[in-house]
Amino acid sequence: MDFLNLYNDLDVFDSEKFILFQRRENEELITYYKKHKDVYIDYDQIWLVLEEGFGFRYDEIQSLIETWLGDVYNLRGIKVYGNESI
């Protein structure tokens, strides 16, 4: 969780259909699609680090990120996916 806490202060851009979480302009790290409550996580900067760097399995990463997003950004009832192209 300490690794994810590095992303606790992302800039949040809210639109009608989705919310973008960015560290700086044009660096979309998290995209939340409101209609289906799907969250796509930047694969290289976040997902891959949790997978290869910390040895978490896919379902463990999903659960960890879902908990973190609920605690930090108040996103609940979501489904998290790694996305290589956000």
TORKE-743421 format. One line per 8 residues: number of its first residue (from 1); their letters; for each residue x, y, z of N, C-alpha, C. Coordinates in steps of 0.001 Angstrom, whole numbers, plus 500000, padded with zeros to 6 digits. Each point is the difference from the previous one (the first is absolute). Layout:
N
NUM	A	X,Y,Z,X,Y,Z,X,Y,Z | ...
END
This chain:
86
1	MDFLNLYN	500821,498814,500000,499179,501186,500000,500869,501255,500000 | 501200,499910,500560,500886,501165,500006,500291,500476,498584 | 500199,499065,499075,500244,500385,498610,498814,500781,499447 | 498789,499523,500191,498815,500689,499492,499815,501368,500650 | 500423,500139,501234,499870,501286,500671,500845,501086,499353 | 500933,499632,499148,500748,500990,499222,499080,500743,499033 | 498827,499438,499736,499040,500566,499052,498775,500610,500702 | 500138,500341,501260,498876,500547,500758,499631,501429,499626
9	DLDVFDSE	500860,500696,499291,499754,501414,499714,499877,500286,498507 | 499410,499097,499273,499832,500197,498559,498995,501101,499719 | 500201,500695,498888,499021,500979,499538,498790,499246,499471 | 498807,500451,500362,498767,499321,499622,499211,500891,499046 | 499676,499452,498821,499223,500717,498997,498706,499233,499763 | 498909,500620,500356,498699,499352,499963,499196,500494,498799 | 499519,499061,499201,499111,500347,498887,498697,499225,500175 | 499111,500153,499065,498712,499318,500094,500144,498480,499945
17	KFILFQRR	500918,499496,499185,500117,498558,499775,501112,499332,500805 | 501049,500739,500328,501125,499365,500675,500742,500988,500885 | 500879,499442,500823,500893,500801,500836,501420,499556,499675 | 500873,500965,499750,501413,499722,499754,500806,500371,501235 | 500964,499179,500306,500919,500276,501090,501385,500114,499377 | 500603,501178,500134,501287,500268,499358,500990,500558,501012 | 501262,499686,499755,501055,500620,500797,500375,501339,499374 | 500012,500042,498681,500231,501239,499248,499244,499890,498684
25	ENEELITY	499883,501078,499292,499231,500017,498756,500466,498902,499044 | 499053,499342,499387,500238,498916,499044,500649,498762,500607 | 499917,499839,501313,500484,498784,500651,498836,499382,500772 | 499108,499370,499252,498817,499393,500598,500382,498671,500638 | 499943,499957,501303,500388,498798,500733,498802,499120,500329 | 498854,500634,500182,498789,499275,500357,498836,500638,499249 | 499166,499159,499398,498785,500487,499353,498820,499227,500575 | 499030,500752,500513,498802,499408,500588,498808,500338,499109
33	YKKHKDVY	499372,498960,499441,498817,500175,499165,498763,499837,500875 | 499282,501080,500170,498891,500057,500949,498871,499023,499683 | 499625,499874,498739,498834,499202,499626,500108,498548,500474 | 501150,499389,499769,500178,498586,500352,500835,499787,501254 | 500482,501106,500585,500853,499959,501192,501277,499199,499767 | 500532,500111,498778,501265,499360,499652,501141,500982,500189 | 501094,499512,500553,501189,500814,500209,501158,499330,499268 | 500676,500782,499173,501164,499505,499272,501246,500668,500553
41	IDYDQIWL	500960,499183,500372,501227,500436,500648,501147,499944,498997 | 500839,501031,500005,501170,499999,499135,500823,498738,500265 | 500228,499256,498952,500662,498708,500141,501471,500147,500385 | 500724,500817,499279,501453,500088,500209,500385,500624,501331 | 499324,501064,500382,500421,500731,501190,499429,499452,501301 | 498869,499324,499924,499376,499528,501242,499830,498480,499999 | 499232,499489,499046,499653,498570,500005,501241,499111,499923 | 500876,500266,499053,501187,499173,499792,500922,500023,501216
49	VLEEGFGF	500107,501142,500657,500826,500101,501209,499445,499098,501096 | 498683,500013,500170,499394,499128,501010,500150,498529,499634 | 499921,499708,498721,500090,498614,499536,501433,499468,500053 | 500901,500695,499343,501379,499493,499906,500874,500438,501174 | 499811,501219,500453,500826,500513,501085,499636,499443,501359 | 498701,499789,500234,499539,499524,501299,499469,498573,499957 | 499843,499426,498806,499590,498617,499876,498527,499725,500231 | 499146,501029,499872,498567,499791,500180,499389,499334,498772
57	RYDEIQSL	498989,499167,500237,499217,499406,498917,498945,500999,499545 | 499393,499724,498826,499000,500890,499404,498883,500324,500985 | 499410,498978,500629,498889,500231,500921,500429,500762,501246 | 501228,499795,500435,500513,500736,501152,500174,501480,499660 | 500480,500276,498798,500169,501382,499554,498647,500680,499918 | 499028,499320,499410,498647,500567,499924,499484,500372,501394 | 500090,499085,500915,499491,500219,501353,500737,501143,500700 | 501315,500008,499885,500810,501036,500633,499650,501387,499452
65	IETWLGDV	499909,500119,498679,499692,501283,499380,498568,500423,500306 | 499055,499065,500001,498618,500326,500344,499913,500561,501416 | 500690,499385,500937,500023,500487,501381,500627,501378,500075 | 501140,500165,499345,500710,501281,500013,499143,501119,499392 | 499385,499741,498844,499162,501026,499363,498792,500348,500859 | 499457,499026,500710,498896,500272,500912,500437,500876,501155 | 501151,499712,500575,500503,500749,501148,500453,501413,499623 | 500706,500128,498894,500626,501275,499645,499100,500883,499142
73	YNLRGIKV	499312,499404,499027,499208,500784,499050,498491,499752,500111 | 499604,499245,501017,498590,499728,500277,499279,499337,498819 | 500691,499165,499254,499384,499226,498919,499670,498619,500558 | 498728,499654,499988,499560,498716,500569,499123,499262,498985 | 499947,498695,500135,499195,499196,499101,500538,499990,498582 | 501317,500067,499874,500663,500096,498699,500637,498678,499617 | 500388,499881,498748,500776,498859,499522,501259,500566,499352 | 501149,499490,500393,501288,500526,499571,500645,499090,498974
81	YGNESI	500588,500623,498986,500698,499279,498935,501341,500692,499721 | 500995,499195,499623,501257,500566,499510,499818,500322,498530 | 500479,501139,499579,499803,500414,498614,501304,500524,499437 | 500502,499333,498992,501261,500405,499394,499874,501223,499115 | 498784,500458,499736,499859,501091,499023,499201,501191,500479 | 499952,500277,501313,499293,501219,500408,500920,501177,499911
END
